[in-house]
Amino acid sequence: MSLFKRLKDKFQPKSNEVKDLSDESLESQTEALDDGLISIDEFEEWEQEQIGYKFKVGLEKSREKFQSEINELMARYRTVDEDFFEALEEVLISADVGFNTVMELTDELRHVAKVNNITDTSELRETIVEKMVEIYERNDNLPETVNIQEEGLTVILVVGVNGVGKTTSIGKLAHKYKQEGKNVMLAAGDTFRAGAINQLKVWGERVDVDVISQAEGSDPAAVMFDAVNAAKKRGTDILICDTAGRLQNKGNLMNELSKMKKVIQKVVPEAPHESLLVLDATTGQNALSQAKSFKDVTDVSGIVLTKLDGTAKGGIVLAIKNELGIPVKFVGLGEQLDDLQEFNAENYVYGLFADMVSNAEGDDEERA
């Protein structure tokens, strides 16, 4: 089955006979499932439609840029030759896919075209998308799901420079896990940035979770000590820890994070279970540079990529994973509480190429 056909089946209604659930709320659909009004298969189909819709809407700017430029490229270059590949490289680089990733992708496309004797550029349209998925999914030994413990306390450290959406991401993560029935607590470890503690407290009130904090300027490790002990005492499931991200002094940042980890490990030896780096997708290659810098000073287990809905350079997702070997675990697709979505390569590709998916399927049906 082709990639486009698979995405069509996954994210779009299978049949006109299936009830249109796309406008219904999660609460109403859960009630319908509990009351036996819909089947588990219908509920799961509705969930997939919702995920596909969120990625489609959230990646609208990137999709419009990607699809229009690829379509224009196919119209301008009818024959697969070196001029076509060089133009494709420019399109992908402008989308912040990353130079090394672009070179790898186009080299593989050259090989596919040669082996299969492809001369018409339109025949490479779907292959381009397939190769993007393949490149992202390489090194699939890297876990893309968050390491939540089945029993006991899970500790998540969150790092990132000012302005990337770190506090907002922490609040949305707390909301997500609380909605899943977890007991969540926050730790205000970014004690040096003016207003950071109060911002986290506001989010704590908004999503109704406790926040452990001390006075501004306190030792972040002391906050972690209080927080992890309070979390253990109260039977908390997940402790999400805000930290400072002052990259202008990497040595101090490294020492600070190391001290915080040691304090946490005195209470929970295997913690932290995750160290998530928050990056602003709208900054493009600067986000990639930040990721490289943070990787130099701490163990980053995953990326939270915010504001993906606000940029046309969604290709940065591929660059981060392929060039740094760090999986993207969450993406920000809007302003609502539930718009921080777990990342999945197929969901992402559908969001980038949803219109192509629908059009390609229609072309197949016409030929049939």
C-alpha positions in Angstrom: 0.0 0.0 0.0 1.3 3.4 -0.9 2.1 6.0 1.8 -0.6 8.4 0.5 -3.2 5.6 0.5 -2.2 4.5 4.0 -2.5 8.1 5.3 -5.9 8.5 3.6 -7.2 5.4 5.3 -5.8 6.4 8.7 -7.0 10.0 8.9 -10.0 10.4 6.6 -13.5 8.8 6.9 -13.5 5.2 5.5 -17.1 5.3 4.3 -20.2 7.5 4.0 -22.0 4.9 6.0 -19.8 5.7 9.0 -21.3 8.4 11.3 -19.5 11.7 10.9 -18.0 12.2 14.4 -15.5 15.0 13.6 -17.6 17.8 15.2 -18.2 15.9 18.4 -16.3 16.5 21.6 -14.1 13.9 23.3 -16.5 13.9 26.3 -19.5 13.2 24.2 -17.8 10.5 22.2 -16.6 8.8 25.4 -20.1 8.8 26.8 -21.4 7.4 23.5 -18.8 4.6 23.7 -19.7 3.9 27.3 -23.4 3.8 26.4 -22.9 1.4 23.5 -24.0 4.0 20.9 -20.8 3.6 19.0 -18.3 0.8 18.7 -14.6 0.8 19.8 -13.6 0.8 16.1 -15.8 3.9 15.4 -14.3 5.7 18.5 -10.8 4.9 17.4 -11.6 6.1 13.9 -12.9 9.3 15.3 -9.8 9.8 17.4 -7.6 9.4 14.3 -9.7 11.9 12.4 -9.2 14.4 15.3 -5.5 13.9 15.4 -5.3 14.2 11.6 -7.4 17.4 11.8 -5.2 19.0 14.5 -2.0 18.3 12.5 -3.6 19.5 9.3 -4.7 22.8 10.8 -1.6 23.3 12.9 0.8 22.7 9.9 -1.3 24.8 7.5 1.5 27.4 6.9 4.2 24.8 6.3 1.8 22.7 4.2 0.9 25.6 1.9 4.6 26.5 1.4 5.7 22.9 0.9 2.9 21.8 -1.4 2.9 25.0 -3.5 6.6 24.9 -4.0 6.7 21.2 -4.9 3.8 21.6 -7.3 5.5 24.6 -8.9 8.7 22.6 -9.1 7.0 19.7 -10.9 5.4 22.1 -13.3 8.7 23.9 -14.1 10.8 20.8 -14.4 9.0 18.0 -16.3 12.2 15.8 -16.6 14.2 14.3 -13.8 17.6 15.7 -14.2 20.3 17.5 -12.2 18.6 20.9 -12.5 15.5 19.4 -11.0 17.4 18.0 -8.0 19.2 21.2 -7.4 15.9 23.2 -7.4 14.4 20.6 -5.0 17.4 21.1 -2.7 16.7 24.8 -2.6 13.0 24.2 -1.8 13.8 21.8 1.1 16.6 24.0 2.5 14.3 27.0 2.5 11.9 24.9 4.6 14.6 24.4 7.2 14.9 20.7 6.6 18.6 21.1 7.2 21.5 21.0 4.8 22.9 17.6 5.7 19.4 16.0 5.7 18.6 17.6 2.3 21.7 16.3 0.7 20.9 12.8 2.1 17.4 13.0 0.9 18.2 14.1 -2.7 21.0 11.6 -3.0 18.5 8.8 -2.2 16.0 10.3 -4.7 18.7 10.3 -7.4 19.3 6.6 -6.7 15.6 5.8 -6.8 15.2 7.6 -10.1 18.2 5.9 -11.6 17.3 2.4 -10.4 13.6 2.7 -11.5 14.4 4.6 -14.7 12.1 7.5 -13.6 12.2 10.4 -16.1 9.0 12.2 -15.2 9.3 14.4 -12.1 5.6 13.8 -11.1 6.5 10.2 -10.5 8.8 11.3 -7.7 6.1 13.3 -5.9 5.1 10.6 -3.4 8.6 9.2 -3.2 9.9 12.5 -1.9 7.4 12.3 1.0 8.1 8.6 1.6 11.8 9.3 1.9 11.1 12.1 4.4 9.3 9.6 6.6 12.1 7.0 6.2 14.8 9.5 7.2 12.9 10.6 10.3 12.2 7.0 11.4 15.9 5.9 11.1 17.6 5.2 14.5 14.2 4.0 15.6 15.8 2.7 18.8 15.4 6.2 20.1 12.1 6.2 22.1 9.6 8.7 20.8 7.1 8.2 23.7 7.6 9.8 27.1 9.0 7.5 29.7 6.1 7.5 32.2 6.6 4.9 35.0 3.7 2.5 35.6 4.4 2.6 39.3 6.0 5.3 41.5 7.1 8.8 40.7 8.0 10.0 37.2 10.3 13.0 37.1 10.5 15.2 34.0 13.0 18.0 33.7 12.2 20.7 31.2 14.9 23.0 29.8 14.9 25.8 27.3 15.8 29.5 26.8 13.5 32.4 27.6 10.7 33.0 25.1 10.4 29.6 23.6 7.2 28.7 25.4 8.7 26.6 28.2 6.3 27.5 30.9 3.3 27.2 28.6 4.5 23.8 27.5 4.8 22.7 31.1 1.3 23.8 31.9 -0.1 22.0 28.9 1.8 18.8 29.8 0.4 19.0 33.3 -3.1 19.4 31.8 -2.5 16.4 29.5 -1.4 14.0 32.2 -4.1 15.2 34.6 -6.7 14.5 32.0 -5.3 11.0 31.8 -6.0 10.5 35.5 -2.5 11.2 36.8 -1.6 13.1 40.0 0.6 15.9 38.7 2.9 18.4 40.5 5.1 21.2 39.2 8.4 22.5 40.5 9.4 26.1 39.9 13.2 25.6 39.4 13.7 28.6 37.1 14.4 30.9 40.1 16.5 33.5 38.3 14.2 34.8 35.6 11.9 37.5 36.8 8.3 36.4 36.8 9.0 32.7 36.0 7.8 31.4 39.3 4.6 33.5 39.2 4.0 32.3 35.6 4.2 28.7 36.6 1.9 29.3 39.6 -0.7 30.8 37.2 -0.5 27.7 35.1 -0.8 25.6 38.2 -4.0 27.3 39.2 -5.3 27.1 35.6 -4.9 23.3 35.3 -5.4 22.7 39.1 -2.1 21.2 40.1 0.2 22.0 43.0 3.4 24.1 42.4 6.4 23.8 44.7 8.4 27.0 44.8 10.7 29.2 46.8 11.6 32.8 46.7 13.0 34.3 43.5 16.8 33.9 43.4 16.7 30.7 45.5 19.0 27.7 44.8 17.1 25.7 42.1 18.5 22.5 43.7 16.8 23.4 46.9 13.5 23.7 45.1 14.0 20.3 43.5 14.8 18.8 47.0 11.5 20.2 48.4 9.5 19.2 45.3 10.7 15.6 44.9 10.2 15.0 48.7 6.7 16.5 48.6 5.8 14.5 45.5 6.9 11.3 47.1 5.0 12.1 50.3 1.8 13.0 48.5 1.9 10.0 46.2 2.3 12.1 43.1 2.5 10.2 39.7 4.4 12.9 37.7 6.6 15.8 38.8 7.4 18.3 36.0 10.4 20.5 36.9 11.0 23.9 35.3 14.7 24.8 35.0 16.7 27.8 33.9 18.1 27.9 30.4 20.9 30.4 30.4 23.0 29.3 27.5 25.1 32.4 27.7 27.0 30.7 30.5 27.1 27.0 29.6 29.4 26.1 32.5 27.1 27.4 35.1 24.1 25.8 33.4 25.8 22.4 33.3 26.7 22.7 37.0 23.2 23.8 38.0 21.5 20.9 36.1 24.0 18.4 37.5 23.3 19.6 41.0 19.6 19.4 40.5 19.9 15.8 39.1 22.0 14.7 42.1 19.4 16.1 44.6 16.5 14.4 42.7 18.4 11.1 42.5 18.8 11.0 46.3 15.1 10.4 46.5 14.4 8.7 43.1 17.7 7.1 42.0 16.6 6.4 38.4 15.3 10.0 37.9 15.0 12.1 35.9 13.1 9.8 33.5 12.9 12.5 30.8 14.9 15.7 30.0 12.8 17.6 27.5 14.2 20.6 25.6 11.6 23.2 24.5 12.4 24.9 21.2 10.5 27.6 19.2 9.8 26.3 15.7 9.5 29.8 14.3 13.2 30.4 14.9 14.2 27.7 12.3 17.9 27.0 12.2 18.4 28.9 15.5 16.3 26.2 17.2 18.7 23.7 15.7 21.6 25.6 17.1 20.0 25.8 20.6 19.4 22.0 20.5 23.1 21.5 19.7 24.1 23.7 22.6 21.9 22.1 25.1 23.0 18.7 24.0 26.5 19.7 24.8 25.6 20.6 28.4 23.0 18.0 29.4 21.4 14.7 28.4 18.3 15.7 26.2 15.9 12.8 25.8 13.4 14.6 23.7 12.2 17.8 22.1 9.1 19.8 22.7 8.7 21.9 19.5 6.4 24.9 20.1 4.6 27.3 17.8 4.8 24.9 14.8 1.4 26.4 13.7 3.1 29.8 13.4 5.8 29.0 10.9 6.2 27.9 7.3 9.4 26.1 8.2 8.1 22.9 9.6 11.0 21.0 8.1 13.0 21.7 11.2 11.5 18.5 12.7 13.5 16.4 10.3 16.7 18.3 10.9 16.5 17.9 14.6 16.0 14.2 14.6 18.3 13.3 11.7 21.2 15.7 12.5 21.2 15.5 16.3 19.6 12.1 17.0 17.1 13.6 19.4 13.4 12.6 18.8 10.7 15.2 18.8 8.2 14.1 21.4 5.6 16.9 21.4 4.6 19.6 19.0 2.6 22.8 19.6 -0.2 23.2 17.1 -2.2 26.0 18.6 -3.1 28.0 21.7 -5.6 25.7 23.3 -4.8 23.5 26.2 -5.0 20.3 24.1 -3.0 21.7 21.2 0.3 20.2 22.5 0.2 16.9 20.7 2.3 13.8 20.9 4.5 13.7 17.8 4.3 10.9 15.3 6.0 10.9 11.9 2.9 9.9 9.9 0.8 12.4 11.7 3.4 15.1 10.8 3.6 14.1 7.2 -0.1 14.0 6.8 -0.3 17.6 8.2 2.3 18.7 5.7 0.8 16.9 2.7 -2.9 16.4 3.4 -4.0 18.0 0.2 -1.6 15.9 -1.9 -2.9 12.8 0.0 -6.5 13.5 -1.0 -5.6 14.5 -4.6 -3.4 11.5 -5.2 -6.2 9.2 -4.0 -8.6 10.9 -6.3 -6.2 10.4 -9.2 -6.0 6.7 -8.4 -9.7 6.3 -8.4 -10.0 8.0 -11.8 -7.4 5.7 -13.3 -9.2 2.7 -11.8 
